[in-house]
């Protein structure tokens, strides 16, 4: 979330420096995310027999007109979701970036604060060493000016940092610094080492074009040292000093300009990090407010517990007793109609007895709030495959299950919802569709699990589906939809008379053992 804020800021302003901070933050966060989380669901191709070509990617294709499925909000593939990505990690990355930037700035400030004194000490030591070779050294002047220069730098540069924002006063300081340095360089060229401080303090204390004036003056003073001292600037070799001064000025100006640009970029990056921190703080506040709303929702959820349990019992009774009794009635009617064929009649009676036993078992498990027996004995794909097999044997209609993705254990509520959906969808096909083939596809993705049930039956008009209080029941689709919505999922039904029916259930991929 915070990343988007900074990326948008960089794009709105077109600032390459803000974009650089955005890129650095993006690359750091992406290291927290495994690369294999970017997956797209591609279901298998399942032939559906005459009149239907194929189904792939959430589409039932017919010769004359396609039938689109709405999976995951109307899209045929879900939006990729990054795993192991937490708000605390985003805040931690942003804090690490700011801390790294501040650490580098503190080190730079500390070095620049003490830099004049080692350079001045080196210049004095090298000057004093000239006495060993009997070189002429104006020792009183050198020591006196060195002491004055030290006091000048200590007063303005070290002891009174509050004066650093005063432009005219720091301009006076810099003029005094260059004047004292020039005097020492004229006395002995070894103070050319200290002259380098002129470049640094021009950058720190001068503003605008005055910085480049300071660079030019410092280059001229340093050039005296480069030609070997003032004694080497004679009538014959006078041109060396201005030539070296000009060359040094050009080179120093180019380097100085690059340093100025780098400093501006650093300030922009620092400003971008400040804005990033502000955005993160605002988002953290929003998360705290959301936590309060979440607590209110928990209260409302507890108040809705009685109604939810009543609806659960209604769904379970429909999915077990009602379906079982309907199946028993159908089998007994078929046995009665085949009374002149003992083998066929006996088969229908046996089917009715098996349905009665299964319904009784499921009713007992419902009373004790226990999951379906099929899931207690097998994994979800095997349980749905077994349901489809037994349904095919009873109804003499082919039903095929295809599983895609990484089939893994899910939360009990998720598996129950998908199993009950498969049972209800197959029951509806048996009662209404007059289909010749049914294709079921169970798809496991990173964050979603979907179940598609497609038949090549007579179809119907979904807008005209019956309500739960109709004479013929009609609770099935409503019950499926309620069960799925309790998991924050969705159920889509698409059908047309003569074109078959497609039912798609999409629920979150909640792992087994986790809290809903």
C-alpha positions as CSV (number, residue, x, y, z in Angstrom):
1,X,0.0,0.0,0.0
2,X,2.8,2.4,0.9
3,X,4.7,1.4,-2.2
4,X,1.8,2.5,-4.4
5,X,1.8,5.9,-2.7
6,X,5.4,6.5,-3.5
7,X,5.2,5.1,-7.0
8,X,2.2,7.4,-7.7
9,X,4.1,10.4,-6.3
10,X,7.1,9.7,-8.7
11,X,4.8,9.3,-11.7
12,X,2.8,12.4,-10.9
13,X,5.9,14.6,-10.6
14,X,8.0,12.9,-13.2
15,X,10.9,13.1,-10.8
16,X,13.7,10.7,-11.5
17,X,15.0,10.9,-8.0
18,X,11.6,10.1,-6.4
19,X,11.4,7.2,-8.9
20,X,14.8,6.0,-7.8
21,X,13.6,5.8,-4.2
22,X,10.4,4.1,-5.4
23,X,12.5,1.6,-7.4
24,X,14.8,0.9,-4.4
25,X,11.8,0.4,-2.1
26,X,10.0,-1.8,-4.6
27,X,13.1,-4.1,-5.1
28,X,13.6,-4.4,-1.4
29,X,9.9,-5.4,-0.8
30,X,9.9,-7.8,-3.8
31,X,12.8,-9.7,-2.1
32,X,10.3,-10.7,0.6
33,X,7.9,-12.3,-2.0
34,X,8.6,-15.7,-3.5
35,X,8.6,-15.6,-7.3
36,X,6.3,-18.6,-7.6
37,X,3.3,-16.7,-6.3
38,X,2.5,-15.2,-9.7
39,X,0.2,-17.9,-11.1
40,X,-2.7,-17.9,-13.5
41,X,-5.4,-20.5,-13.4
42,X,-5.8,-22.5,-16.6
43,X,-8.4,-25.3,-16.2
44,X,-8.2,-28.4,-18.2
45,X,-10.0,-29.0,-21.5
46,X,-13.1,-31.2,-20.9
47,X,-15.1,-32.4,-23.9
48,X,-18.9,-32.4,-23.2
49,X,-20.1,-34.5,-26.1
50,X,-22.4,-33.6,-29.0
51,X,-23.4,-30.0,-29.5
52,X,-20.5,-28.7,-27.3
53,X,-16.9,-28.3,-28.4
54,X,-14.9,-27.7,-25.3
55,X,-14.5,-25.9,-22.0
56,X,-11.3,-24.0,-21.3
57,X,-10.4,-21.0,-19.2
58,X,-14.0,-20.7,-17.9
59,X,-15.8,-20.7,-21.2
60,X,-18.3,-23.2,-22.6
61,X,-18.0,-23.0,-26.4
62,X,-20.9,-23.9,-28.6
63,X,-21.0,-24.0,-32.4
64,X,-23.3,-21.1,-32.7
65,X,-22.9,-19.0,-29.5
66,X,-20.4,-19.1,-26.6
67,X,-21.6,-19.2,-23.0
68,X,-19.3,-17.2,-20.7
69,X,-18.7,-18.1,-17.1
70,X,-18.2,-15.4,-14.5
71,X,-15.4,-16.7,-12.3
72,X,-13.7,-14.5,-9.7
73,X,-15.7,-11.4,-10.4
74,X,-16.4,-11.8,-14.1
75,X,-12.8,-12.7,-15.0
76,X,-11.6,-16.1,-16.3
77,X,-8.5,-16.0,-14.0
78,X,-8.0,-14.5,-10.6
79,X,-5.7,-11.6,-9.8
80,X,-2.3,-12.9,-8.6
81,X,-1.8,-12.5,-4.9
82,X,1.6,-12.3,-3.2
83,X,2.0,-14.6,-0.2
84,X,4.1,-13.9,2.9
85,X,3.5,-10.2,2.5
86,X,2.7,-8.3,5.7
87,X,2.1,-4.7,6.5
88,X,4.8,-5.0,9.3
89,X,7.4,-5.9,6.6
90,X,6.5,-2.8,4.5
91,X,6.9,-0.6,7.5
92,X,10.2,-2.3,8.5
93,X,11.6,-1.9,5.0
94,X,10.7,1.8,5.0
95,X,12.3,2.3,8.4
96,X,15.4,0.5,7.3
97,X,15.7,2.8,4.3
98,X,15.4,5.9,6.4
99,X,17.8,4.5,9.0
100,X,20.4,3.7,6.3
101,X,20.1,7.2,4.8
102,X,20.4,8.9,8.2
103,X,23.4,6.7,9.1
104,X,25.2,7.7,5.9
105,X,24.4,11.4,6.5
106,X,25.7,11.2,10.1
107,X,28.9,9.7,9.0
108,X,29.4,12.3,6.3
109,X,28.7,15.1,8.7
110,X,31.1,13.8,11.3
111,X,33.9,13.5,8.7
112,X,33.4,17.0,7.3
113,X,33.3,18.4,10.9
114,X,36.8,17.2,11.8
115,X,38.4,17.3,8.3
116,X,40.1,20.8,8.6
117,X,42.1,19.8,11.6
118,X,43.9,16.7,10.3
119,X,44.7,18.6,7.0
120,X,46.0,21.6,9.0
121,X,48.1,19.3,11.2
122,X,49.6,17.5,8.2
123,X,50.5,20.9,6.6
124,X,52.2,22.1,9.8
125,X,54.2,18.9,10.3
126,X,55.4,18.9,6.7
127,X,56.4,22.5,7.0
128,X,58.4,21.8,10.2
129,X,60.1,18.9,8.6
130,X,61.7,21.3,6.2
131,X,63.9,22.5,9.0
132,X,65.7,19.2,8.8
133,X,67.0,20.1,5.4
134,X,67.9,23.6,6.4
135,X,65.1,25.0,4.2
136,X,64.0,28.6,4.9
137,X,60.8,28.5,7.0
138,X,59.2,31.7,8.4
139,X,58.4,29.8,11.5
140,X,56.9,32.6,13.7
141,X,54.6,33.7,10.8
142,X,53.6,30.1,10.0
143,X,52.8,29.2,13.6
144,X,51.0,32.5,14.3
145,X,48.9,32.3,11.2
146,X,48.2,28.6,11.9
147,X,47.0,29.4,15.4
148,X,44.8,32.2,14.1
149,X,43.4,29.9,11.3
150,X,42.7,27.2,13.9
151,X,40.8,29.6,16.1
152,X,38.9,31.0,13.1
153,X,37.7,27.6,12.0
154,X,36.9,26.4,15.6
155,X,34.8,29.5,16.3
156,X,32.7,29.4,13.1
157,X,32.8,25.8,11.9
158,X,32.8,23.8,15.2
159,X,31.7,25.8,18.2
160,X,28.8,27.7,16.7
161,X,26.8,25.5,14.3
162,X,23.8,27.8,14.8
163,X,25.6,30.4,12.7
164,X,25.8,28.1,9.7
165,X,22.4,29.3,8.4
166,X,23.5,33.0,8.4
167,X,24.5,33.5,4.8
168,X,26.4,36.9,5.1
169,X,28.2,35.9,8.3
170,X,29.3,32.6,6.8
171,X,30.4,34.5,3.7
172,X,32.7,36.6,6.0
173,X,34.0,33.4,7.5
174,X,34.8,31.9,4.1
175,X,36.6,35.1,3.0
176,X,38.7,35.0,6.2
177,X,39.4,31.3,5.7
178,X,40.7,31.8,2.1
179,X,42.7,34.8,3.1
180,X,44.5,33.1,5.9
181,X,45.1,30.0,3.8
182,X,46.5,32.1,0.9
183,X,49.0,33.7,3.4
184,X,50.2,30.3,4.6
185,X,50.5,29.0,1.1
186,X,52.6,32.0,0.1
187,X,54.8,31.3,3.1
188,X,55.1,27.5,2.4
189,X,53.5,25.5,-0.4
190,X,52.8,22.6,2.0
191,X,49.7,24.3,3.2
192,X,48.2,23.3,-0.2
193,X,46.9,20.3,1.7
194,X,44.8,22.5,3.9
195,X,43.6,24.5,0.9
196,X,41.4,21.6,0.0
197,X,39.1,22.7,2.9
198,X,38.2,25.7,0.8
199,X,36.3,23.5,-1.7
200,X,34.4,21.7,1.1
201,X,33.4,24.8,3.0
202,X,32.4,26.6,-0.2
203,X,29.9,23.7,-0.7
204,X,28.7,23.9,2.9
205,X,28.4,27.6,3.6
206,X,28.1,29.5,0.3
207,X,24.9,29.7,-1.7
208,X,24.2,29.8,-5.5
209,X,26.8,31.2,-7.7
210,X,29.0,32.3,-4.8
211,X,29.9,28.6,-4.4
212,X,31.6,28.7,-7.8
213,X,33.4,31.9,-6.9
214,X,34.7,30.1,-3.8
215,X,35.9,27.2,-6.0
216,X,37.7,29.6,-8.4
217,X,39.5,31.4,-5.5
218,X,40.4,28.2,-3.8
219,X,41.8,26.8,-7.1
220,X,43.9,29.9,-7.5
221,X,45.3,29.6,-4.0
222,X,45.9,25.8,-4.5
223,X,47.7,26.5,-7.8
224,X,50.5,28.4,-5.9
225,X,51.2,25.2,-4.1
226,X,51.0,23.1,-7.2
227,X,53.8,25.1,-9.0
228,X,56.0,24.7,-6.0
229,X,55.3,27.9,-4.0
230,X,55.4,31.6,-4.6
231,X,59.2,31.5,-5.1
232,X,58.7,29.6,-8.3
233,X,56.5,32.3,-9.8
234,X,59.3,34.3,-11.6
235,X,59.3,36.6,-14.5
236,X,60.2,33.8,-16.8
237,X,57.7,31.2,-15.5
238,X,54.9,33.6,-14.5
239,X,52.5,31.9,-16.9
240,X,52.5,28.6,-15.0
241,X,50.5,29.9,-12.1
242,X,47.5,31.3,-14.2
243,X,47.6,28.2,-16.5
244,X,47.5,25.8,-13.5
245,X,44.9,28.0,-11.9
246,X,42.6,27.9,-14.9
247,X,43.0,24.1,-15.4
248,X,42.4,23.5,-11.7
249,X,39.4,25.8,-11.7
250,X,37.8,23.9,-14.7
251,X,38.4,20.5,-13.2
252,X,37.2,21.6,-9.7
253,X,34.1,23.3,-11.1
254,X,33.1,20.1,-13.0
255,X,33.6,18.0,-9.9
256,X,31.9,20.6,-7.8
257,X,28.9,20.7,-10.1
258,X,28.6,16.9,-10.0
259,X,28.7,17.0,-6.2
260,X,26.0,19.7,-6.1
261,X,23.8,17.6,-8.3
262,X,24.4,14.6,-6.1
263,X,23.5,16.6,-3.0
264,X,20.2,17.8,-4.6
265,X,19.4,14.2,-5.5
266,X,20.1,13.1,-1.9
267,X,17.8,15.9,-0.6
268,X,15.0,14.8,-3.0
269,X,15.4,11.2,-1.9
270,X,15.3,12.2,1.7
271,X,12.1,14.2,1.0
272,X,10.6,11.2,-0.7
273,X,11.4,9.0,2.3
274,X,9.8,11.5,4.6
275,X,6.7,11.5,2.4
276,X,6.8,7.7,2.4
277,X,7.0,7.6,6.2
278,X,4.1,10.0,6.4
279,X,2.0,7.8,4.1
280,X,2.9,4.7,6.2
281,X,1.9,6.5,9.4
282,X,-1.5,7.5,7.8
283,X,-2.1,3.9,6.6
284,X,-1.1,2.6,10.0
285,X,-3.7,4.9,11.6
286,X,-6.3,3.6,9.1
287,X,-5.4,0.0,10.1
288,X,-6.0,0.9,13.7
289,X,-9.4,2.3,12.8
290,X,-10.2,-0.9,10.8
291,X,-9.3,-2.9,13.9
292,X,-12.1,-1.0,15.8
293,X,-14.5,-1.7,13.0
294,X,-13.5,-5.3,13.0
295,X,-14.3,-5.5,16.7
296,X,-17.8,-4.2,15.9
297,X,-18.2,-6.8,13.2
298,X,-17.4,-9.5,15.7
299,X,-20.2,-8.3,18.0
300,X,-22.6,-8.3,15.1
301,X,-21.4,-11.8,14.1
302,X,-22.1,-13.1,17.6
303,X,-25.6,-11.6,17.5
304,X,-26.2,-13.4,14.2
305,X,-25.1,-16.7,15.5
306,X,-28.6,-18.0,16.2
307,X,-29.8,-17.1,12.7
308,X,-26.7,-18.7,11.2
309,X,-27.3,-22.0,13.1
310,X,-30.9,-22.1,12.0
311,X,-29.9,-21.6,8.4
312,X,-27.2,-24.2,8.8
313,X,-29.7,-26.8,10.0
314,X,-32.0,-25.9,7.1
315,X,-29.2,-26.4,4.6
316,X,-28.1,-29.6,6.1
317,X,-31.6,-31.0,6.2
318,X,-32.1,-30.1,2.6
319,X,-28.7,-31.6,1.6
320,X,-29.3,-34.8,3.5
321,X,-32.9,-35.7,4.3
322,X,-34.6,-33.8,1.5
323,X,-32.3,-35.0,-1.2
324,X,-32.3,-38.5,0.2
325,X,-36.1,-38.7,0.4
326,X,-36.4,-37.3,-3.1
327,X,-33.9,-39.9,-4.3
328,X,-35.8,-42.7,-2.5
329,X,-39.1,-41.6,-3.9
330,X,-37.6,-41.5,-7.4
331,X,-36.2,-45.0,-7.1
332,X,-39.4,-46.4,-5.7
333,X,-41.4,-44.9,-8.5
334,X,-39.0,-46.4,-11.0
335,X,-39.3,-49.8,-9.3
336,X,-43.1,-49.5,-9.4
337,X,-43.0,-48.7,-13.1
338,X,-40.7,-51.7,-13.8
339,X,-42.8,-54.2,-11.8
340,X,-42.9,-56.5,-14.8
341,X,-39.1,-56.6,-14.9
342,X,-38.0,-58.1,-11.6
343,X,-34.2,-57.4,-12.1
344,X,-34.7,-53.7,-12.8
345,X,-37.3,-53.3,-10.1
346,X,-35.0,-55.0,-7.6
347,X,-32.1,-52.7,-8.6
348,X,-34.2,-49.6,-8.0
349,X,-35.4,-50.9,-4.6
350,X,-31.7,-51.6,-3.6
351,X,-30.8,-48.1,-4.7
352,X,-33.6,-46.8,-2.5
353,X,-32.4,-48.8,0.5
354,X,-28.9,-47.5,0.1
355,X,-30.1,-44.0,-0.2
356,X,-32.1,-44.5,3.0
357,X,-29.0,-45.8,4.9
358,X,-26.9,-42.9,3.7
359,X,-29.5,-40.3,4.5
360,X,-29.9,-41.7,8.0
361,X,-26.1,-41.6,8.6
362,X,-25.9,-38.0,7.3
363,X,-28.9,-37.0,9.4
364,X,-27.1,-38.3,12.6
365,X,-23.9,-36.5,11.7
366,X,-25.9,-33.3,11.1
367,X,-27.5,-33.5,14.5
368,X,-24.1,-33.8,16.1
369,X,-22.7,-31.0,13.9
370,X,-20.2,-33.4,12.4
371,X,-18.9,-33.0,8.8
372,X,-20.1,-35.3,5.9
373,X,-19.0,-38.9,6.2
374,X,-17.4,-38.7,2.7
375,X,-14.9,-36.1,3.9
376,X,-14.2,-38.1,7.1
377,X,-12.9,-41.0,5.0
378,X,-11.3,-39.3,2.0
379,X,-9.8,-36.0,0.7
380,X,-12.0,-33.5,-1.1
381,X,-11.2,-34.6,-4.7
382,X,-11.7,-38.2,-3.8
383,X,-14.9,-37.5,-2.0
384,X,-16.4,-35.5,-4.9
385,X,-15.2,-38.2,-7.4
386,X,-17.0,-40.8,-5.2
387,X,-20.2,-38.7,-5.1
388,X,-20.1,-38.4,-8.9
389,X,-19.4,-42.1,-9.4
390,X,-22.3,-43.2,-7.2
391,X,-24.6,-40.5,-8.8
392,X,-23.7,-41.9,-12.2
393,X,-24.5,-45.4,-11.2
394,X,-27.9,-44.4,-9.9
395,X,-28.9,-42.1,-12.7
396,X,-27.2,-43.7,-15.7
397,X,-25.5,-40.4,-16.7
398,X,-21.8,-40.0,-17.1
399,X,-20.2,-37.6,-14.6
400,X,-16.4,-36.9,-14.8
401,X,-14.3,-35.0,-12.3
402,X,-11.1,-33.2,-13.3
403,X,-8.7,-31.7,-10.7
404,X,-6.2,-29.0,-11.5
405,X,-3.6,-27.2,-9.4
406,X,-2.0,-28.3,-6.1
407,X,-4.7,-30.3,-4.4
408,X,-4.2,-29.7,-0.7
409,X,-6.3,-30.0,2.5
410,X,-8.6,-27.0,3.1
411,X,-10.6,-25.7,6.0
412,X,-13.5,-28.0,6.9
413,X,-16.1,-25.3,6.0
414,X,-14.5,-24.8,2.6
415,X,-14.5,-28.6,1.8
416,X,-18.0,-29.0,3.1
417,X,-19.3,-26.1,1.0
418,X,-17.7,-27.5,-2.2
419,X,-18.9,-31.1,-1.5
420,X,-22.5,-30.0,-0.8
421,X,-22.4,-27.8,-3.9
422,X,-21.4,-30.8,-6.0
423,X,-24.1,-33.0,-4.5
424,X,-26.8,-30.3,-5.0
425,X,-25.7,-29.5,-8.5
426,X,-25.8,-33.2,-9.5
427,X,-29.2,-33.6,-7.8
428,X,-30.6,-30.7,-9.8
429,X,-29.2,-32.3,-13.0
430,X,-30.9,-35.5,-12.2
431,X,-34.3,-33.8,-11.5
432,X,-34.4,-31.1,-14.2
433,X,-31.6,-31.2,-16.8
434,X,-32.1,-34.5,-18.8
435,X,-28.4,-34.3,-19.5
436,X,-26.2,-36.9,-21.2
437,X,-22.9,-35.9,-19.6
438,X,-21.8,-33.8,-16.7
439,X,-18.2,-32.3,-16.3
440,X,-17.0,-31.3,-12.9
441,X,-13.7,-29.3,-12.5
442,X,-12.1,-28.7,-9.1
443,X,-9.3,-26.0,-9.4
444,X,-6.8,-25.2,-6.7
445,X,-5.1,-21.8,-7.0
446,X,-2.9,-19.7,-4.7
447,X,-5.8,-17.9,-3.0
448,X,-9.0,-19.4,-4.4
449,X,-10.6,-22.8,-4.9
450,X,-13.3,-23.2,-7.6
451,X,-15.7,-25.9,-8.5
452,X,-17.3,-25.8,-12.0
453,X,-20.3,-28.1,-12.8
454,X,-21.3,-28.1,-16.4
455,X,-24.0,-30.2,-18.1
456,X,-25.3,-30.5,-21.7
457,X,-28.9,-30.7,-20.6
458,X,-32.0,-28.7,-21.5
459,X,-31.0,-25.6,-19.5
460,X,-33.3,-23.0,-18.1
461,X,-33.6,-19.2,-17.5
462,X,-31.7,-18.3,-14.3
463,X,-33.7,-15.1,-13.8
464,X,-36.8,-17.3,-13.5
465,X,-35.4,-19.6,-10.8
466,X,-37.9,-20.5,-8.1
467,X,-37.8,-19.1,-4.6
468,X,-37.4,-21.1,-1.5
469,X,-41.1,-21.1,-0.6
470,X,-42.4,-22.4,-3.9
471,X,-44.5,-25.4,-4.0
472,X,-41.7,-27.5,-5.6
473,X,-39.1,-26.5,-3.1
474,X,-36.4,-24.6,-4.9
475,X,-34.2,-24.2,-1.8
476,X,-31.2,-25.8,-3.5
477,X,-29.6,-22.8,-5.3
478,X,-30.5,-20.5,-2.4
479,X,-28.9,-22.8,0.1
480,X,-25.8,-23.2,-2.0
481,X,-25.5,-19.5,-2.4
482,X,-25.9,-18.9,1.4
483,X,-23.3,-21.5,2.2
484,X,-20.8,-20.0,-0.2
485,X,-21.4,-16.4,0.9
486,X,-20.7,-17.4,4.5
487,X,-17.1,-18.1,3.3
488,X,-16.9,-14.7,1.4
489,X,-17.2,-16.6,-1.8
490,X,-19.6,-16.4,-4.7
491,X,-21.8,-18.7,-6.8
492,X,-22.6,-18.0,-10.5
493,X,-25.2,-19.8,-12.5
494,X,-25.4,-19.4,-16.3
495,X,-27.8,-21.2,-18.5
496,X,-30.0,-20.9,-21.5
497,X,-32.8,-23.1,-22.7
498,X,-31.3,-25.7,-24.9
499,X,-27.6,-24.8,-24.1
500,X,-27.0,-26.6,-20.9
501,X,-26.1,-25.1,-17.5
502,X,-22.9,-24.0,-15.8
503,X,-22.6,-23.5,-12.0
504,X,-19.3,-22.0,-10.7
505,X,-18.5,-21.8,-7.0
506,X,-15.5,-19.7,-6.0
507,X,-14.3,-19.7,-2.3
508,X,-11.1,-18.5,-0.6
509,X,-8.4,-21.1,-0.3
510,X,-8.3,-21.3,3.5
511,X,-5.7,-23.9,4.6
512,X,-6.7,-26.7,7.0
513,X,-6.2,-25.8,10.6
514,X,-6.3,-22.0,10.2
515,X,-8.9,-19.6,11.6
516,X,-11.7,-18.5,9.3
